[in-house]
């Protein structure tokens, strides 16, 4: 979520989800595996889970970024370091992708027509700074060493995929995420493209990451930029435009206009997390105010995500799509069907009234 951890994330970390045939193996990225700086807030190793593709999908990769807000102060980062969104020390050796209820990991071609047989990677979110902190030395907070090293986890991920899973020969890559993970996709997609072989087709798939630039939300990210030194992966043109307000380049509605790498957004006009993060108490209770926000979001998204980009814009009260009740557009098309069509060069814009 934009502000809180997903309920299921705690379940699988505690070993309370069943193991299925599609269980993915943990791949650790810290000092003990050759990645000296790839550390979570508490110093534990960065980590991703990997499931092998098959058939014509063996050279194709779906890379998903876990969501879970961010930490915007010394105190909040210290507290975050003690839990699942700041540490991997309690992570299991396997993760059941099927149990997530995230259809993007489905191995059923009718449900996930494009990526059902691709290699699937799930990157754990444990740095509190959109996978982008680049502070070489730990910060001492109340006698605890806190590590801001998401950038190094990012670099280690691509290096590890190359060493272990043939990433150097990839032909297709979809970089995805939900909530904070989707914000990461918007903010860093062009930079992430540089870690991928030039011959590969690369796109972004951002689920519930198109936040608006509002005063009660954007400035809260300033800590990520200043204390985590998290500008290295941000769009350089955007940074020049917003010098002194670089945190704006982390916001989907701002950065979308700068993106060169194609991105497909799966977004609700009435996102439940945005309602709490970007609307005041009175606005949340006002039907006209909520509809006005939805209208502004729709206009912004439709304007910025023109060719080569695409979108599926729905009207459900939801945040992310971690269930089997995916919305349909006006013609009965599901988001992953729409995404596959766009990826293949077809219709780019889908909308649910």
C-alpha positions as CSV (number, residue, x, y, z in Angstrom):
1,X,0.0,0.0,0.0
2,X,1.1,3.6,-0.3
3,X,1.1,4.0,3.4
4,X,0.9,0.6,5.0
5,X,2.1,-3.0,4.5
6,X,-0.1,-5.5,2.6
7,X,-1.8,-7.9,4.9
8,X,-0.6,-10.9,3.0
9,X,3.0,-9.8,3.2
10,X,2.9,-10.5,6.9
11,X,1.3,-13.9,6.3
12,X,3.9,-15.3,4.0
13,X,6.7,-13.9,6.0
14,X,5.3,-15.8,9.0
15,X,5.0,-19.0,7.0
16,X,1.2,-19.0,7.1
17,X,0.5,-19.3,3.4
18,X,0.5,-22.8,1.7
19,X,3.3,-24.0,-0.5
20,X,2.2,-24.6,-4.1
21,X,3.7,-26.2,-7.2
22,X,4.9,-22.7,-8.3
23,X,6.9,-21.9,-5.1
24,X,9.7,-19.5,-5.9
25,X,13.1,-19.8,-4.3
26,X,14.7,-17.0,-2.3
27,X,17.8,-15.4,-3.8
28,X,19.8,-13.3,-1.3
29,X,21.8,-10.3,-2.5
30,X,23.8,-9.1,0.5
31,X,27.5,-9.1,1.5
32,X,27.6,-12.9,2.0
33,X,26.7,-13.4,-1.7
34,X,29.1,-10.9,-3.2
35,X,27.0,-7.8,-3.1
36,X,28.6,-5.8,-0.3
37,X,26.2,-2.8,-0.2
38,X,22.9,-4.5,-1.1
39,X,21.4,-4.2,2.3
40,X,18.0,-3.5,3.8
41,X,17.4,-0.8,6.4
42,X,18.6,-3.1,9.3
43,X,21.6,-4.4,7.3
44,X,20.0,-7.7,6.3
45,X,20.6,-8.7,2.7
46,X,18.4,-7.6,-0.2
47,X,16.3,-10.5,-1.5
48,X,14.1,-11.6,-4.4
49,X,12.1,-14.7,-5.2
50,X,12.5,-16.4,-8.5
51,X,10.4,-18.8,-10.5
52,X,11.6,-20.2,-13.8
53,X,9.8,-19.7,-17.1
54,X,9.1,-22.4,-19.7
55,X,8.7,-22.9,-23.4
56,X,9.0,-19.7,-25.4
57,X,9.1,-17.8,-22.1
58,X,12.5,-18.9,-20.9
59,X,14.2,-15.8,-22.2
60,X,11.5,-13.4,-21.0
61,X,11.4,-11.8,-17.5
62,X,8.6,-10.3,-15.4
63,X,10.2,-8.3,-12.5
64,X,7.8,-7.2,-9.8
65,X,8.5,-4.7,-7.0
66,X,6.7,-5.1,-3.7
67,X,4.8,-2.1,-2.4
68,X,4.6,-0.7,1.1
69,X,4.9,3.1,1.5
70,X,8.2,4.7,2.5
71,X,9.9,6.1,5.6
72,X,10.1,9.9,5.8
73,X,12.0,10.6,9.0
74,X,14.8,9.1,11.2
75,X,12.2,7.7,13.6
76,X,10.0,6.1,11.0
77,X,13.0,4.5,9.2
78,X,14.2,3.1,12.5
79,X,10.8,1.7,13.3
80,X,10.5,0.3,9.7
81,X,13.9,-1.4,10.1
82,X,12.4,-3.6,12.8
83,X,9.7,-5.1,10.5
84,X,9.1,-6.9,7.3
85,X,9.4,-3.7,5.2
86,X,12.9,-2.9,6.5
87,X,14.4,-6.4,6.9
88,X,14.6,-9.8,5.3
89,X,16.0,-11.6,8.3
90,X,12.7,-13.5,8.8
91,X,12.0,-14.3,5.2
92,X,11.2,-17.9,4.2
93,X,13.3,-19.8,1.7
94,X,10.3,-20.1,-0.6
95,X,7.4,-17.9,-1.6
96,X,4.2,-19.2,-3.2
97,X,3.4,-16.8,-6.0
98,X,0.0,-18.4,-6.6
99,X,-1.1,-17.7,-3.0
100,X,-0.5,-13.9,-3.5
101,X,-3.7,-13.7,-5.6
102,X,-1.7,-11.3,-7.9
103,X,-2.9,-12.3,-11.4
104,X,0.3,-11.0,-12.9
105,X,2.1,-14.1,-11.5
106,X,-0.6,-16.5,-12.8
107,X,0.7,-19.5,-14.9
108,X,-2.7,-19.8,-16.5
109,X,-2.6,-18.4,-20.1
110,X,-6.3,-17.5,-20.1
111,X,-5.7,-15.3,-17.0
112,X,-2.3,-14.0,-17.9
113,X,-2.0,-14.3,-21.7
114,X,1.3,-12.5,-22.1
115,X,3.5,-13.5,-19.1
116,X,2.1,-16.9,-17.9
117,X,5.3,-18.8,-18.9
118,X,7.9,-16.1,-18.4
119,X,10.5,-16.1,-15.6
120,X,9.0,-14.4,-12.6
121,X,11.0,-12.3,-10.1
122,X,9.5,-10.7,-7.0
123,X,11.8,-8.1,-5.4
124,X,11.3,-7.5,-1.7
125,X,10.9,-3.9,-0.6
126,X,13.1,-3.3,2.5
127,X,14.9,0.0,2.0
128,X,12.0,2.4,2.6
129,X,13.1,4.7,-0.2
130,X,11.6,3.2,-3.4
131,X,14.6,0.9,-4.0
132,X,16.8,3.9,-4.6
133,X,18.8,5.0,-1.6
134,X,22.5,5.6,-2.3
135,X,24.1,6.5,1.0
136,X,27.4,4.7,1.4
137,X,27.7,4.9,5.1
138,X,25.0,3.8,7.5
139,X,23.1,6.5,9.5
140,X,23.2,6.2,13.3
141,X,19.7,6.6,14.7
142,X,19.4,6.1,18.5
143,X,22.5,3.8,18.6
144,X,21.2,1.8,15.6
145,X,22.9,1.6,12.2
146,X,20.3,2.2,9.5
147,X,21.3,1.5,5.9
148,X,19.9,3.5,2.9
149,X,21.0,1.3,0.0
150,X,18.1,0.5,-2.3
151,X,20.1,1.6,-5.3
152,X,22.6,-1.1,-4.5
153,X,19.9,-3.7,-4.1
154,X,18.6,-2.7,-7.6
155,X,22.0,-3.1,-9.1
156,X,22.5,-6.4,-7.4
157,X,19.2,-7.7,-8.7
158,X,20.2,-7.3,-12.3
159,X,23.7,-8.6,-11.8
160,X,22.3,-11.7,-10.0
161,X,19.7,-12.4,-12.7
162,X,22.5,-12.3,-15.2
163,X,24.8,-14.6,-13.2
164,X,22.2,-17.2,-12.4
165,X,19.3,-17.0,-14.8
166,X,20.6,-16.0,-18.3
167,X,19.4,-12.4,-18.1
168,X,22.1,-11.4,-20.6
169,X,20.1,-13.2,-23.3
170,X,16.7,-11.8,-22.4
171,X,14.4,-10.8,-25.3
172,X,11.6,-9.3,-23.3
173,X,11.3,-7.6,-19.8
174,X,8.3,-6.2,-18.0
175,X,9.2,-4.1,-15.0
176,X,6.2,-3.9,-12.7
177,X,5.1,-3.1,-9.2
178,X,2.1,-2.1,-7.1
179,X,1.6,1.1,-5.0
180,X,5.1,2.2,-3.8
181,X,6.5,-0.5,-6.2
182,X,4.5,1.1,-9.0
183,X,5.7,4.6,-8.0
184,X,9.2,3.1,-8.3
185,X,8.4,1.9,-11.8
186,X,7.2,5.4,-12.9
187,X,10.1,7.2,-11.2
188,X,13.0,4.9,-12.3
189,X,11.9,3.1,-15.5
190,X,14.2,4.9,-17.9
191,X,17.2,4.4,-15.5
192,X,16.3,0.7,-15.1
193,X,16.3,0.3,-18.8
194,X,20.0,0.9,-18.8
195,X,20.5,-2.3,-16.7
196,X,18.9,-4.4,-19.4
197,X,20.5,-5.6,-22.7
198,X,19.8,-3.1,-25.4
199,X,18.4,-5.7,-27.8
200,X,15.5,-6.6,-25.4
201,X,12.0,-5.1,-25.5
202,X,11.4,-3.4,-22.2
203,X,8.2,-1.8,-20.8
204,X,6.8,-0.9,-17.4
205,X,3.5,-2.1,-15.9
206,X,2.5,0.1,-13.0
207,X,-0.4,-1.0,-10.8
208,X,-1.9,1.8,-8.6
209,X,1.1,4.1,-8.8
210,X,-0.2,7.2,-10.6
211,X,-0.4,9.5,-7.6
212,X,-1.1,13.2,-8.0
213,X,1.3,16.0,-7.0
214,X,-0.5,17.5,-4.0
215,X,0.9,19.4,-1.1
216,X,-0.2,17.0,1.6
217,X,1.6,14.1,-0.2
218,X,4.6,15.1,-2.3
219,X,6.7,17.1,0.2
220,X,6.6,14.1,2.6
221,X,9.1,12.4,0.3
222,X,11.8,15.0,0.7
223,X,13.5,12.9,3.3
224,X,14.0,10.1,0.7
225,X,15.8,12.6,-1.6
226,X,18.0,14.3,1.0
227,X,18.8,11.7,3.7
228,X,18.7,8.6,1.5
229,X,20.6,10.4,-1.3
230,X,18.0,8.9,-3.7
231,X,18.4,10.9,-6.9
232,X,20.7,8.7,-8.9
233,X,17.9,6.7,-10.6
234,X,15.6,9.7,-11.1
235,X,15.0,11.2,-14.5
236,X,17.8,13.9,-15.1
237,X,15.5,16.2,-17.1
238,X,12.9,16.1,-14.4
239,X,15.6,16.8,-11.8
240,X,16.7,19.9,-13.7
241,X,13.1,21.2,-13.9
242,X,12.5,20.7,-10.2
243,X,15.8,21.6,-8.7
244,X,15.3,22.0,-5.0
245,X,12.0,20.0,-5.2
246,X,13.5,16.8,-6.6
247,X,10.9,14.7,-4.7
248,X,8.3,15.7,-7.3
249,X,10.2,13.3,-9.7
250,X,9.0,10.4,-7.6
251,X,5.4,11.2,-8.3
252,X,3.7,9.4,-11.2
253,X,1.7,12.4,-12.5
254,X,4.9,14.4,-12.7
255,X,7.4,11.9,-14.1
256,X,5.0,10.3,-16.6
257,X,5.5,13.2,-19.0
258,X,9.3,12.7,-19.1
259,X,9.3,8.9,-19.7
260,X,10.9,7.6,-22.8
261,X,10.5,3.8,-22.0
262,X,6.9,2.7,-22.7
263,X,4.7,2.2,-19.7
264,X,1.2,0.8,-19.2
265,X,-0.7,2.0,-16.1
266,X,-3.4,0.0,-14.4
267,X,-5.1,2.7,-12.3
268,X,-8.3,3.4,-10.5
269,X,-9.9,6.9,-10.4
270,X,-11.0,6.1,-6.9
271,X,-7.9,4.5,-5.5
272,X,-8.5,3.8,-1.8
273,X,-5.0,4.6,-0.7
274,X,-4.9,7.9,-2.6
275,X,-8.1,8.8,-0.9
276,X,-6.3,8.6,2.4
277,X,-3.0,10.0,1.3
278,X,-4.1,12.8,-1.0
279,X,-7.4,14.0,0.3
280,X,-8.2,15.8,3.6
281,X,-10.8,14.4,6.0
282,X,-13.6,16.7,4.7
283,X,-12.8,15.9,1.1
284,X,-13.0,12.1,1.7
285,X,-16.5,12.5,3.0
286,X,-17.6,14.7,0.2
287,X,-18.9,12.9,-2.9
288,X,-18.3,16.0,-5.1
289,X,-14.8,16.4,-3.8
290,X,-13.9,12.8,-4.4
291,X,-15.4,13.0,-7.9
292,X,-13.4,16.1,-8.6
293,X,-10.1,14.4,-7.6
294,X,-11.1,11.4,-9.8
295,X,-11.7,13.7,-12.7
296,X,-8.4,15.5,-12.3
297,X,-6.6,12.2,-12.1
298,X,-8.3,10.9,-15.3
299,X,-7.5,14.1,-17.2
300,X,-3.9,14.0,-16.1
301,X,-3.4,10.3,-16.9
302,X,-5.0,10.5,-20.3
303,X,-2.9,13.5,-21.2
304,X,0.5,12.2,-20.1
305,X,0.2,8.6,-21.1
306,X,-0.1,9.0,-24.8
307,X,1.8,6.9,-27.4
308,X,4.0,4.9,-26.8
309,X,2.3,4.5,-23.4
310,X,-1.0,2.9,-22.5
311,X,-3.4,2.6,-19.6
312,X,-6.4,0.7,-18.1
313,X,-8.4,3.2,-16.1
314,X,-11.1,1.8,-13.9
315,X,-13.6,3.2,-11.4
316,X,-13.3,0.6,-8.6
317,X,-12.6,1.5,-5.0
318,X,-9.4,-0.5,-4.8
319,X,-5.6,-0.3,-4.4
320,X,-3.5,-2.8,-6.3
321,X,-5.1,-5.9,-7.7
322,X,-4.3,-8.6,-5.3
323,X,-7.4,-10.7,-5.8
324,X,-9.2,-12.6,-8.5
325,X,-11.9,-9.9,-9.1
326,X,-10.1,-7.9,-11.8
327,X,-12.3,-5.1,-13.2
328,X,-13.4,-5.1,-16.9
329,X,-13.5,-2.1,-19.2
330,X,-16.6,-1.0,-21.1
331,X,-16.2,-3.8,-23.6
332,X,-15.5,-6.6,-21.1
333,X,-11.7,-6.6,-21.4
334,X,-9.7,-7.5,-18.3
335,X,-6.5,-5.5,-17.5
336,X,-4.0,-8.2,-18.3
337,X,-5.8,-8.9,-21.6
338,X,-5.5,-5.1,-22.3
339,X,-1.9,-5.1,-21.4
340,X,-1.1,-8.0,-23.7
341,X,-2.9,-6.3,-26.6
342,X,-1.0,-3.1,-26.0
343,X,2.3,-5.0,-25.7
344,X,1.6,-6.6,-29.1
345,X,1.1,-3.2,-30.7
346,X,-2.7,-3.1,-30.4
347,X,-5.1,-0.8,-28.6
348,X,-3.4,1.3,-25.9
349,X,-6.2,3.0,-23.9
350,X,-8.9,1.3,-21.9
351,X,-11.4,2.8,-19.7
352,X,-14.2,1.8,-17.3
353,X,-17.0,4.3,-16.8
